[in-house]
Amino acid sequence: MRMLLNSVRLAGPRIYLRTLGLEDATEKYCRWLNDPEVNRFLDTKSATMQEVGDYIVSKNSKTDALFLGT
């Protein structure tokens, strides 16, 4: 069983990243992800809040992945 790393934070002079959680599966994030300019090179061309939440949970449950965002 993997221990969830809820407080991972990486900061530099021009960037700040933290572990994403279910609270990040918001309408704002979905609108951004569904923007054609943003997802132009992604496999996912549209996503719902449920799908984003499921993806975050899936990534956070993996032992070989660290899902970070701003």
C-alpha positions in Angstrom: 0.0 0.0 0.0 1.3 3.4 -0.9 1.3 6.3 1.6 -0.3 9.4 -0.1 2.1 12.3 -0.1 -0.5 15.1 0.5 2.0 17.8 1.2 4.6 17.6 -1.6 5.6 21.0 -2.6 8.3 22.1 -5.0 9.2 25.8 -5.3 11.6 27.8 -7.4 12.1 31.4 -8.3 9.5 31.2 -11.1 7.4 28.2 -10.3 5.5 26.6 -7.4 4.1 23.0 -7.7 2.1 21.0 -5.2 0.5 17.6 -5.2 -3.0 17.8 -6.7 -6.0 16.5 -4.9 -9.8 16.0 -5.5 -10.4 19.6 -4.4 -8.5 20.6 -7.6 -11.1 18.9 -9.8 -13.0 22.2 -10.3 -15.1 23.8 -13.1 -12.2 26.2 -13.7 -9.7 23.4 -14.2 -12.2 21.6 -16.5 -12.7 24.7 -18.6 -8.9 25.1 -18.9 -8.4 21.5 -19.8 -11.3 21.6 -22.4 -9.8 24.7 -24.1 -8.8 23.7 -27.6 -5.5 25.6 -27.4 -4.6 23.8 -24.1 -5.5 20.3 -25.2 -4.3 20.6 -28.8 -1.5 18.0 -28.2 -3.3 15.9 -25.5 -5.1 12.6 -26.0 -8.0 13.9 -23.9 -10.0 16.5 -25.9 -12.7 17.0 -23.2 -13.1 16.2 -19.6 -15.8 16.4 -16.9 -15.2 17.2 -13.3 -15.8 13.5 -12.5 -13.2 12.4 -15.0 -10.7 14.9 -13.8 -11.3 13.7 -10.2 -11.0 10.1 -11.2 -7.7 10.9 -13.0 -6.3 12.6 -10.0 -7.2 9.7 -7.7 -5.7 7.3 -10.2 -2.4 9.1 -10.5 -2.2 9.6 -6.7 -2.6 5.9 -6.1 0.4 5.0 -8.3 3.7 4.3 -6.8 5.6 5.4 -9.8 3.9 8.8 -10.4 3.8 12.2 -8.7 0.9 14.3 -10.0 1.8 18.0 -9.5 0.2 21.3 -10.4 0.1 24.9 -9.5 
